[in-house]
């Protein structure tokens, strides 16, 4: 049996944390490994423990969620972790300026704090698998809707440097396909797809698939855009 997804809760309201913890711990494949009430405490905790997904309140009294996300996802900290850290921003106000800022620095999306328990646990599993999530559905749909504005001027820098095969992988990745699904579509091995995805991310200057989706749809590329 695989290890459960390790979740850290960051919110300054103890009652809210307790409710979310109860929902998460009721799932056999999820486990809360830490709870803190401030952004500063989250940074300190995650420098000490290994976690997979952070549920991060965007509005906190000391270090807000956007700044905490920036520090947690910094290249220096990422290099010390055995696997990527995924962050879901929790907000009461939808995709406001702070939530946008957190997504811009690498958060995997956002959820409203009144999301259903079913949606919450599905979102944790989705970001752990490398997908993007949003209160209104997947992040690609959110960008297409205009909630994340496009910069439909010139194609993103680096697009012309992609090989024909990399462009096919790029087109599939921004539709939300997993490596296994891309491999099946393009008749490639999963390891080959993983190599192509890494090359695409590097050439386009983005850190992960979430940023790739945002970049692509801001420029009106793919996914029905």
N, C-alpha and C positions, 0 to 999 in steps of 0.2 A: 504494500500500500504506500502511495506517495505521501510525502510530508505535507501537513496542512499549510495553507497560505498564512503567513504570519502578519498580523495586522496591528498597527499602532493607532490609537485614537488621540487626537489633539483638539481639545475644546475647553473653553473656560467655564462651561456649565456642567458641574458634576452629574446632575440628574440626566442631562442629555447623553453624556458619556456612558452612564450606567445602562440606559436604554439601548444604545447602539451596541454596547458590549454584550448584552443579553441576546440580541439578534444574531450577532456574529458568532458567538460561542455556541449557539444552538445548531450551527452547521458543522457537520463532521469534517469538512475539508477546510475550515477556517478556524483560526485561533487568535485571540487577542493576546499580544505579548507585552503590551505596555499602554499606559494611559497617562497623559499629562495635561496640564491646563493652560500652558503658554507656549508661544513659539520658541522662546529661548530654551525652555525645558525640553521641547521636542528635539532641538538641535543637539543638546547635551545627551539626551537618551539615545538618539540614533547614531551618535558617535561611539556608543558603548555596546549596543545590541544589534543583532541581525534581524531585519524585517523585510517584508516583501511589498506591502501596501500601507500607505499612511492616509488616514482620513483626517483632513486638516481644515479646521475652521478658518475662514478667510479673515474674520474680524476678531482680533484679540488685543488685549490692553498693552502688551509690550511690543514684541516683534510680530507684525501681522502675517497672515498666511502667505502672501506673495513674497515677502522678504524671507520667511522661513523656507519656502519652496526653493527660492534662489540659492540659499546657502546649502540646503540639503542636497540639491542636485548639481552642485558645483563640480567641475571636473576633478578637483583634488579629492573630494569625498567619494565621488563615483569610482575613482581608481582604487580606493581602499576596500570597496565592497565586493563580495563574491558574485553578486548578481545585481541587475538593475533595481533601483528603488522606484516604485510607482506611487504617485500622489494623486488623490482625488480631493479637490477643494470642496468644502461644504459651505453653502451660502444661503442666506435668507432672501437675498435680493436679486437672484438670477445672475446673468453674466455682466456684472458691473465692472468698473475699472480695475478693482483689485483682483477679481477672478480672471480677467483677461491677462493681467500682468503675470499671474501664476502660471497660466497656460503658456504664455510667451517664454517663460524660463524653463518649461519642460513638464509641467503638471499634465497628467493624463486626462484631465477634464474636470467637470464640476457637477455637483448634485445639489438640489435644494434640500434643506434640512428636514422638510416634511415629506421626502421621498418615501415610498412604501418599503417595508422591510424586504420584500421580494426584489424590488429594483436595486436596493442597496447591495444585497449579497450578489446579485447578478453583475453589478458594476465592479465589485471587488474582483470577481473571477475574470471579468473581461479585461481589466487593466493589467492584471497579473499575467494574462496571456499575450499582452502587448497591444491591445486595442485601445481606442479612445472612447470616452463616454461623456455624455452631457445630460442635463436634466430633461431635455426634450428628445433624447435618443442618442444616436451616434454623432460624433463630432463632425464627421463629413457632412451630414445632413444639416447640422447647425451652421456650418460655414456657408453651405449653399443657400440657406435661408436668409443670409445677410446679417445674422447676429454677430458673426465675426467678419468684419469688412474685408473686401477683396482689394488687392493692389494690382488690378488688371491693366498693367501698363506693358512692360516687356516680360518675356518668359523669365523665370528665376535663373540667376547666375548658376552655371554648371549644367543646365539641362542639355545644352548642345554637346557636352563632353560625354554624355552617356552613350554606351554602345547600343546597337539595335536590341540585343538581348536584355541589357539593363533597362532600356526604355519599356520593354514588355513587362519586366518585373515591377518597374515603377508604376505603370498603369494598373497592374493588378493590386499592388500594395495599397494604393490610395483608394481602392474600392473596399478595403478592409479585409482582403483575403489573407489567410494565414500562410506561413511558409509551405505547409503541406498542401494547401489548396492551390497555391501558385505552382508548386511542383507538378501536381496532377494536371493542371491546365496547360503547362508548357512542356510537359514530358521531360522533366528534369528531376534530378535527385534533390532531396530536401537540403542536403549540405551545400549543393551548388547554388540553390536559391538563397540560402543564408549568406553565402559569399557575395552574390550579386546585390542583395539588400544592403549589406555593409558597404559595398562600393558606391551604391546609389546615395546612401546617407552621407558618405564622406564627400562625394563630388558636389552634392547640393548644400553641404555645410549645415546639416541638421543632425540632432543627436539621436532621434528615435523615430518610430513610425508616427507617433502623435504629431510631432513637428512636421513630418513629411506631409501628412494629410492637410494640416493647416496651411503650409506653404503652397501645396498644389491647388487647393481650392481658393485661396486668396488670389491666385493668378488665373483662375478660371480654367484649370486643367482637370479633365477626367471626372469620373463619378457623376456624370450627368450635368456637369457645370457648363 
